[in-house]
Amino acid sequence: MKKLMPLTLITLLATTFSSCGLIEGIFKAGMWTGIIIVVLGIALVVWLVAKVFGGRKD
């Protein structure tokens, strides 16, 4: 249950964000700002998924 809680929280946040408002803000800020935000967002999601599922085990 402990591992499922962060994933549930991420899913809840992802579905409640207004994606149209986010895209509008990115276009107003400029192309490079948008690219940086998208790359950072993807990196954050990958990091969170690695944390939730335990990452690498040696």
Phi, psi and omega per residue, in radians:
M1 nan -0.606 -3.126
K2 -1.108 -0.659 -3.134
K3 -1.301 -0.449 -3.105
L4 -1.375 -0.464 -3.073
M5 -1.071 -0.858 3.126
P6 -1.092 -0.664 3.128
L7 -1.125 -0.702 3.090
T8 -1.119 -0.730 3.118
L9 -1.104 -0.760 3.116
I10 -1.078 -0.767 3.141
T11 -1.105 -0.737 3.125
L12 -1.088 -0.812 3.137
L13 -1.123 -0.711 -3.117
A14 -1.137 -0.603 -3.103
T15 -1.466 -0.331 -3.113
T16 -1.669 -0.255 3.087
F17 -1.174 2.525 3.078
S18 -1.494 1.777 -3.050
S19 -1.160 -0.578 3.127
C20 -1.131 -0.724 3.106
G21 -1.139 -0.648 3.115
L22 -1.147 -0.796 3.134
I23 -1.111 -0.713 3.114
E24 -1.060 -0.760 3.121
G25 -1.113 -0.687 3.122
I26 -1.123 -0.752 3.140
F27 -1.157 -0.621 3.106
K28 -1.190 -0.606 -3.092
A29 -1.312 -0.468 3.134
G30 2.071 2.854 -3.048
M31 -1.136 -0.842 -3.076
W32 -1.160 -0.646 3.083
T33 -1.109 -0.725 3.101
G34 -1.089 -0.757 3.125
I35 -1.088 -0.776 3.135
I36 -1.098 -0.748 3.135
I37 -1.101 -0.745 3.142
V38 -1.131 -0.787 -3.139
V39 -1.106 -0.765 3.101
L40 -1.119 -0.669 3.103
G41 -1.109 -0.761 3.117
I42 -1.130 -0.742 3.120
A43 -1.080 -0.707 3.116
L44 -1.109 -0.764 3.131
V45 -1.105 -0.771 3.129
V46 -1.094 -0.747 3.134
W47 -1.109 -0.773 3.133
L48 -1.121 -0.715 3.117
V49 -1.120 -0.712 3.104
A50 -1.102 -0.689 3.110
K51 -1.158 -0.746 -3.095
V52 -1.151 -0.745 -3.066
F53 -1.648 0.190 2.988
G54 1.630 -0.209 3.114
G55 1.107 -2.561 -3.073
R56 -1.504 2.390 3.090
K57 -2.019 2.127 -3.128
D58 -1.700 nan nan
